[in-house]
Amino acid sequence: MIILGIETSCDETAASVVEGVGNKVRVLSNVVSSQIEIHKKYGGVVPEVAAREHVLNILPVVNEALERAGVAHPGAARHPSQEGNKLEAIAVTAGPGLITSLQVGTETAKTMSYAWQVPVIAVNHIEAHLYSNFIEREKIEFPALVLTVSGGHTILVLMNGHGKYQILGETRDDAAGEAFDKAAALLGLGYPGGPAISREAAKWQVKSSKFKVKSISLPRPMLEKNNFEFSFSGLKTALLYQLQKDKNWKKRKAEYAYEFEQAVAETLVGKTVKAAKKYGVKSVMLAGGVAANSVLRADLKEATEKLGLNFFMPDLKYTTDNAAMVATAGYFLARQKKFTPWKKLATRVNWELA
């Protein structure tokens, strides 16, 4: 089955074409138009600006994805190389996300579904991140525990099978990615915060390895609590208070960045390991934009493999918002005949996974 995926939940305009056969999904094309440089000067995503950029980019991005995949939409004149490559469904992120951004994607998918007479599949954005781990993999054993960490979400999900989810815990306030953005702003490191914190922290890691010195300590929020929930607003506040007390903090940015990154990673890994043990899972997966963090990737891999569990994480290009994960989720939903009539396709800003 060949599926076109569309993703516009925040500030990335993305389209992808995948081919699904059995339990394996192969990416034929994956196109992302990023708005990072546009929003960088604001220190975060401006919804109205993001929506206007989506409107400008959505059709060129979709057309490029189809062209790269060698897939012609129904009714289009086909090149000989496109024979047999028939588009069979359109998967689109319907929520959660920014309403004005989501509407660009859903209205585009709705129009294409009607014009091309191709069924449409509404995909939950968080579910799409989970399925980034299924791209070009034959099989993942269930039950699986998924840590999904991004700018808007920090969630531990127990996945008992395709479409079978149980939320074990999520953030009570700031998501981990949001905390990175705020910490980077406090340290004057720019936007987006996650990569900025990592780059600065790496400087201290090199320096501290020679001296083994640690003079800054930040809390590991809720790590000792007997639940699987997260909270990162207090960690950000703790950083703020330490900076206010330290007159020389500008000379110690790398050290503060290192400690903040360690605090976030240790909290995420600690909670995930506890949940993995309690629920007796066979696999652990990492997903979301913060899944690109090298410390988190390495530490979670090491911790889960010590438990004798299978560990999976997506390629870096599938960690941030992209349409390949949307199309992949769409494929597994299509196998369950979970299509949405184009007339009923609508945005769901606060769409919960389970």
C-alpha positions in Angstrom: 0.0 0.0 0.0 1.3 3.4 -1.0 0.4 6.3 1.3 1.0 10.0 1.2 1.6 11.6 4.7 1.1 15.3 5.5 2.3 17.0 8.7 1.6 20.6 9.7 1.0 20.4 13.5 3.4 23.2 14.4 6.1 24.9 12.3 7.3 22.1 9.9 5.6 21.7 6.6 6.2 18.1 5.6 5.0 15.5 3.2 6.2 11.9 2.7 5.3 8.9 0.6 5.7 5.4 2.1 5.1 1.9 0.9 3.8 -0.6 3.4 4.0 -4.4 2.9 3.2 -6.7 5.8 4.8 -5.3 8.9 7.5 -3.3 7.1 7.3 0.3 5.9 9.7 1.7 3.3 10.1 5.4 2.8 10.0 6.5 -0.8 10.3 10.2 -0.1 10.5 12.5 2.9 10.3 16.3 2.4 10.4 18.8 5.2 10.3 22.6 4.9 11.5 24.0 8.2 10.6 27.4 9.7 13.3 27.4 12.4 15.1 30.4 11.0 11.9 32.4 10.7 10.9 31.8 14.3 14.4 32.0 15.8 14.2 35.8 16.1 11.0 35.5 18.2 12.5 32.8 20.5 9.6 30.5 19.8 6.9 29.6 17.3 4.4 32.3 16.4 1.2 30.5 15.4 0.0 33.1 12.9 3.4 33.2 11.1 3.6 29.4 11.1 0.1 29.1 9.5 1.0 31.6 6.7 4.2 29.7 5.9 2.3 26.4 5.8 -0.1 27.9 3.2 2.8 29.0 1.0 4.7 25.7 1.3 2.1 22.9 1.5 1.5 22.3 -2.2 5.1 22.6 -3.3 6.1 20.2 -0.5 3.4 17.6 -1.4 4.3 17.8 -5.1 8.0 17.3 -4.4 7.3 14.3 -2.2 5.2 12.7 -4.9 7.7 13.5 -7.6 10.7 12.1 -5.6 8.7 8.9 -4.8 7.8 8.4 -8.5 4.1 8.4 -7.6 1.5 10.2 -9.6 -1.8 11.2 -8.0 -4.9 9.7 -9.6 -5.9 11.4 -12.8 -2.5 12.8 -13.5 -0.6 12.0 -16.6 1.9 9.2 -15.7 5.5 8.9 -16.7 6.4 5.3 -17.6 8.5 5.1 -14.4 5.4 5.8 -12.4 3.4 2.9 -13.7 2.3 0.6 -10.9 3.0 3.3 -8.2 -0.6 4.1 -7.3 -1.4 6.4 -4.4 -3.9 4.5 -2.2 -4.5 6.7 0.8 -3.7 10.1 2.4 -2.6 10.2 6.1 -2.7 13.6 7.8 -2.0 14.9 11.3 -5.3 16.1 12.7 -4.1 16.9 16.2 -2.9 17.7 18.7 -1.1 20.9 17.7 -1.6 24.5 16.7 -5.1 24.9 15.3 -4.2 27.3 12.5 -1.3 25.0 11.4 -3.3 21.8 11.6 -6.1 23.3 9.5 -3.7 23.8 6.6 -2.9 20.2 6.5 -6.4 18.8 7.1 -8.0 21.1 4.5 -5.3 20.1 2.0 -5.9 16.4 2.7 -9.6 16.8 2.6 -9.5 18.6 -0.8 -7.1 16.0 -2.3 -9.2 13.1 -1.0 -12.3 14.5 -2.7 -10.6 15.5 -5.9 -8.5 12.3 -6.3 -11.1 9.9 -4.8 -8.5 8.5 -2.4 -9.4 7.7 1.2 -8.0 9.8 4.1 -6.7 8.7 7.5 -6.7 11.1 10.5 -3.5 10.6 12.5 -2.8 11.6 16.1 0.5 13.5 16.2 1.7 11.6 19.3 0.8 8.3 17.7 2.8 9.3 14.6 5.9 9.9 16.8 5.5 6.4 18.3 5.4 5.0 14.7 8.7 6.7 13.8 10.2 3.6 15.4 8.4 1.3 12.9 10.0 2.9 9.8 11.9 0.3 7.9 11.8 -2.2 10.8 10.3 -5.7 10.4 8.9 -6.3 13.8 8.9 -4.8 17.4 7.7 -7.1 20.2 4.8 -6.1 22.3 4.1 -5.0 25.0 6.4 -2.1 24.4 7.1 1.0 26.5 7.4 4.3 24.5 9.0 7.5 25.9 7.8 10.3 23.7 9.6 13.5 24.4 9.2 16.8 22.4 8.6 20.5 22.8 4.9 20.0 23.6 4.8 16.5 25.1 6.5 14.2 27.6 4.6 11.0 27.9 5.2 7.4 28.8 3.0 5.1 26.8 2.4 1.3 27.2 1.8 -0.1 23.7 0.1 -3.5 23.9 -0.3 -3.7 20.1 -1.1 -1.6 17.1 -3.6 1.0 18.2 -3.7 -0.3 21.8 -2.3 2.4 24.1 -2.3 3.1 27.8 -0.9 6.4 29.2 1.2 5.6 32.2 2.3 9.2 32.9 2.9 12.6 31.4 4.2 16.0 32.3 2.2 18.1 34.8 3.5 21.3 33.4 6.4 22.0 31.0 7.4 19.3 28.5 11.1 18.4 28.4 11.6 20.2 25.0 9.9 23.3 26.4 12.2 23.2 29.4 15.2 23.0 27.2 13.9 26.1 25.3 13.4 28.1 28.5 16.8 27.0 30.0 18.5 28.0 26.8 16.8 31.4 26.9 17.9 32.0 30.5 21.5 31.1 29.5 21.3 33.3 26.4 22.0 30.3 24.1 19.3 30.9 21.5 16.5 28.9 19.9 15.8 26.0 19.5 16.9 25.2 23.1 17.6 21.5 22.9 20.4 21.6 20.3 21.8 24.8 21.9 22.0 23.3 25.4 23.6 20.1 24.0 26.3 22.1 22.1 27.2 24.1 25.2 27.1 21.1 27.5 29.5 19.3 25.2 32.1 22.0 25.9 31.9 21.3 29.7 32.0 17.6 29.2 35.4 17.8 27.5 36.7 20.2 30.1 35.3 18.4 33.2 36.6 15.0 32.0 40.1 16.3 32.9 39.2 17.6 36.3 36.2 15.6 37.4 34.7 18.8 39.0 31.0 19.3 39.7 30.1 22.4 41.5 26.6 23.0 40.2 23.7 20.7 41.3 20.1 20.8 40.0 17.2 18.7 41.1 15.9 15.6 39.3 12.2 16.4 39.5 9.8 13.7 40.7 12.3 11.0 40.1 11.8 9.5 43.6 8.0 9.7 43.3 6.1 6.5 43.1 4.4 7.3 39.8 5.4 7.9 36.1 4.6 11.5 35.8 7.0 14.3 35.0 7.4 18.0 36.0 10.1 20.3 34.5 8.9 23.8 35.5 10.6 23.5 38.9 13.9 22.5 37.2 13.8 25.6 35.1 13.0 27.7 38.2 15.9 26.1 40.1 18.2 27.0 37.2 16.9 30.6 37.3 17.6 30.9 41.1 21.1 29.6 40.7 21.9 32.0 37.9 20.5 34.9 40.0 22.9 34.0 42.9 26.0 33.5 40.6 27.5 36.7 39.5 29.9 34.8 37.2 27.3 32.6 35.5 28.1 33.9 32.1 31.5 32.5 32.3 30.0 29.1 33.4 27.3 28.6 30.8 28.7 25.3 29.6 28.7 23.9 33.2 25.1 25.0 33.7 24.1 23.6 30.4 25.7 20.3 31.2 24.0 20.0 34.6 20.6 20.9 33.1 20.9 18.3 30.3 22.0 15.7 32.8 19.1 16.5 35.1 16.6 16.1 32.3 18.1 12.9 30.9 18.4 11.2 34.3 14.8 12.0 35.1 13.5 10.6 31.8 15.7 7.5 31.9 14.9 6.8 35.6 11.1 7.0 35.1 11.3 4.8 32.0 13.3 2.1 33.6 10.9 2.0 36.6 7.9 1.6 34.2 9.7 -1.0 32.1 10.3 -3.1 35.2 6.8 -2.7 36.6 5.0 -3.6 33.4 7.3 -6.3 32.2 7.7 -5.0 28.7 9.6 -6.7 25.9 10.7 -3.6 24.1 11.5 0.1 24.9 11.2 2.8 22.3 12.2 6.5 22.3 10.4 9.0 20.2 9.9 12.8 19.7 12.1 15.8 19.0 14.1 15.4 22.2 14.9 11.9 21.1 17.6 13.5 19.0 19.5 14.4 22.2 22.7 12.3 22.2 22.9 12.0 26.0 19.3 10.7 26.3 19.8 8.3 23.4 23.0 6.8 24.9 21.8 6.7 28.5 18.4 5.1 27.8 20.0 2.6 25.4 22.5 1.5 28.1 19.8 1.4 30.9 17.3 -0.7 28.9 19.9 -3.1 27.5 21.1 -3.8 31.1 17.6 -5.0 31.7 17.9 -7.4 28.7 15.2 -5.5 26.7 15.1 -4.6 23.1 15.7 -0.9 22.5 14.6 1.1 19.5 15.0 4.7 18.5 14.3 6.4 15.2 16.9 7.7 12.9 17.7 11.3 13.7 15.8 12.6 10.6 12.6 11.0 12.0 12.8 12.4 15.5 11.6 15.9 14.8 8.2 16.5 13.1 8.1 14.8 9.7 5.5 13.2 7.5 7.2 9.8 7.2 6.1 8.9 10.7 2.5 10.2 9.8 2.4 8.1 6.7 3.7 5.1 8.7 1.1 5.4 11.4 -1.4 5.9 8.6 -0.4 2.6 7.0 -1.0 0.6 10.2 -4.3 2.4 10.7 -5.3 1.6 7.1 -4.7 -2.1 7.8 -7.4 -1.8 10.5 -9.7 0.0 8.1 -9.6 3.2 10.2 -10.4 5.7 7.5 -12.2 9.0 7.9 -14.8 10.2 5.3 -13.4 13.4 3.9 -16.5 15.3 4.9 -15.9 14.4 8.5 -12.2 15.2 8.6 -11.5 17.9 11.2 -8.8 19.3 13.4 -8.6 18.1 17.0 -6.4 20.5 18.8 -6.4 18.6 22.2 -6.7 15.1 20.7 -5.6 12.6 23.4 -3.9 9.4 22.4 -5.8 7.2 24.9 
